[in-house]
Amino acid sequence: MSAAAKKPATAKKLATAKKPVPSKKSAARRQVVRDEKPRQLTDPRVVRALAHPVRLALLEALVREGPLTATEAAELLSDSPGNMSWHLQTLAKYGYVEEAEGGVGRRRPWRRVAIGTTYDETPGDPELSMAAAALSQLGHERALDRLRQWVGERTSYPQEWQQAWFSLNILTYLLPEELEKLGDDIDALLTPYRDRVAHPDRRPAGSKPIGVVAFGHPLQPTPSGN
């Protein structure tokens, strides 16, 4: 039994997308991070420092907008400059952000150090495992909140965006190695588009920030084992 809302074939379109046309608006602001490779997190203290909704929002804002001061971040996130400054300094303490060039006087712009993070939720270190699980749960809740927001607001978007979005909900049966390969295959589909995150000049004119979330996990079997 399976169900698929919208077009399952949409994923195929990703692999044949046309070459992007750089946006003139973003061409002047090149790479927004120092390191385009994800940062591997192995210290539970560093993982716990990231597990905060405001800090996750701050890191995303720095990728989408480029270097920001605490005041600019406060305007984007509807918060106070003082609170933004405290969170930015905490992120800097644990190596997530650093001061960027272009500061004048008390104006201190910050930028992300790495484009993303990776961490193991099932390591031999119980403390690291708990910290990683908490961070992962926060990320999942953030993704689901965004999906709910999109569903509630999608009719306000142009028809082309309402038609383009996709949602898949499929039940199947896999071996552990097959499930792992499926995740790798989905990741590979998105690889051609990752450089647009770090390089605003490579974002096509007219493009919008897109959230793509995929989960693949075992379900509780029925009493008969199916």
N, C-alpha and C positions, 0 to 999 in steps of 0.2 A: 504494500500500500504506500503510495507516495502522493505528494501534492506539490505543485510548483506554481507560485503566484508570479505572474508576469512572464517574460520571455526567458527560458533557460538558455537559449542560444546567445543571449546578450554577451556572455563571457567571450565568445568567439570574436565579437566585434572589437574587443580590446586588442587582440593580436594583429588586427589589420587596420588600426587607426591611421589616419593620414598624418603626414609630417606636420608638427605644430608650427603655427605662424607666431613668432615672438610678439609679445605685447609691448607696445612702445612705452606704455605707462610704467612698466616694471623693468625696462631695459637698463635704466640707470642704476638699479640696485641689483648687483650680481649675487654672488653666493652669500647666503644668510647664515651659514655655519662654518666653523673652522674645519671640522672633520665630517665627511659624508658617510663614514662607516658607523654603524650602530655601536654604542658603547656597551661592553659586556659588564654587567653588574654582578659582583661576587661578594660584596660586603653588605651584611644585613642593615647596617646603619645607613649606608648610602641608599639602599632600596627604600627603607622607611622614610627617608627624607623626601622622597619623590611621591610617596603615597598621601597626597593631599590634593583636593580638587582645585584649589586656587593655583597651586604650582603646576599641575597638569595643564590648566588653562593658560598660564603664563608661557610655558614652553611652546604650546601650540601657537600662541600669538606671535612669539619671536620667529617662528618658522614662516608664518603667513605674512607678517608685516616687515620682517627684517629687524635690525637692532632697534630697541625701544628704551626710553628712559622710564623711570618709575611713574612719572606724571603721565606720559603717553600710554603706558600700560594701564594705569588707573582709568583713563578715559575710555579705553577699549573694553575693559572688564567691569566698568561701573563700580569701582572701588576707590579707596583713598590712596594717594601717593605714598603715605607713610607705610601702609600695609603692604603695598606693592614693593617698596624698597626693602622691607624686612624679608619678604619671601624671595626676592631676587638675591639678596645677600646670603640667605640660607642655601639657595640653589648654587650659588657661587662657591660656598664653603664645601659643598660636596661634589663639585666639579661639573655641574650641569650647564652653567653659564659663565661668562667672563665679560670683562669690560671691553667694549668695542671702540674702534677709532671714531673720531669726530666729537669727542667730548670737549665742551667749552665751559670754563668756570665750574659751577655746581651741576651743570648738565652732564649726566653720566649715562650714556647709552650702554645697553647690555645686549649680548648676542648668545645664541646657543653654541655649545662646544661641539656636540655631535648631533647628527640628524635624528637619532633615535636610540633606543636601548634594547638590549636582549638580556634575559635572565632565565635561570633554570628553576622551575617551580617544584621540582622533585630532586634536589641535591641531597648529599649525605649530611649536610649541615641543617639540623632541624630549625635553628633560628633563621637561617637564610630562607628556608622553605616557607616558613610562616610569613616572613616579610614579603616574599615574592607573591604568595597567594593573596595577601591583602592588597597589594598593588594591582595584581591582575583583576581582582574582583572590582576594584574601583574603576579600572579601565573599561571593564565590561558594562558596568552600570552607566558610565558616561556614554558609551556607544548606544545603549538601549534608550537612554533619555533623548539622544539626538534622533533616533529613529521615530520615537513617539512625536517629537516636535515636527519632523518632516511630514509625517502622516497627517498631523493637524493643520499644517500650513501649505501643503503641496498645491492646493487649488489656487493659491496666490501666485504661483510660478507660471511662466509662459508655458504654452502647450507642449513645446518641444522638450522641456525638462520633465513635465509630467509624464510624457510618453517614454522618455529615455531611462527613467529609473527602473531598477529591477529588485526583486526579492525572491529568494529560493528557499523552499522548505521541503526537504527530501528525506525519506526514510529508506535506508539500504542496509546491506550486510557486508562488512569488511573484516579483513584480518588486520592485526596491528600494523604490519608493514605496509598494507594497502592504504590504511588511514593516514599514515605518515607521508606516503608518496602523494596522496591527494592534496594534503596541505602544501607540500613542496610544489606541486603543479599549479595550484592557485597562486602561490607566491611568485612563481615564474611568469605568470600572465601579467602581473602588475609591475614587474621589473622595468619594462621600457618606459614607465611613467614616473619612476621615482626621482629622476634627476630634476623634475620640475619643482620638487619641494625645496631643494637647496638652491636652485637657480631660478629666481623669478623671471628672468628674461626668456626662459624656455617655456613659460606657461602660455599656451595659445590665447590669442585675443578672443574674448568672449567665454573663456573657460571659467568654471566655478570650482571652489574647493569641494571635493567629493569624499565622503566617508565610505570606505569599503570594509566591511567586517564579515569574517567567515568563522564559524565554529564547526568543529567536527568532533563529537564525543559519544561514548557508549551510552546507551539507554538501559534502564532497568528491564531485564527480561520478563516475559510473562511467566506464570506458574509452570507452563510446559517447557520453558527454556527458550522460546522463540522471541 
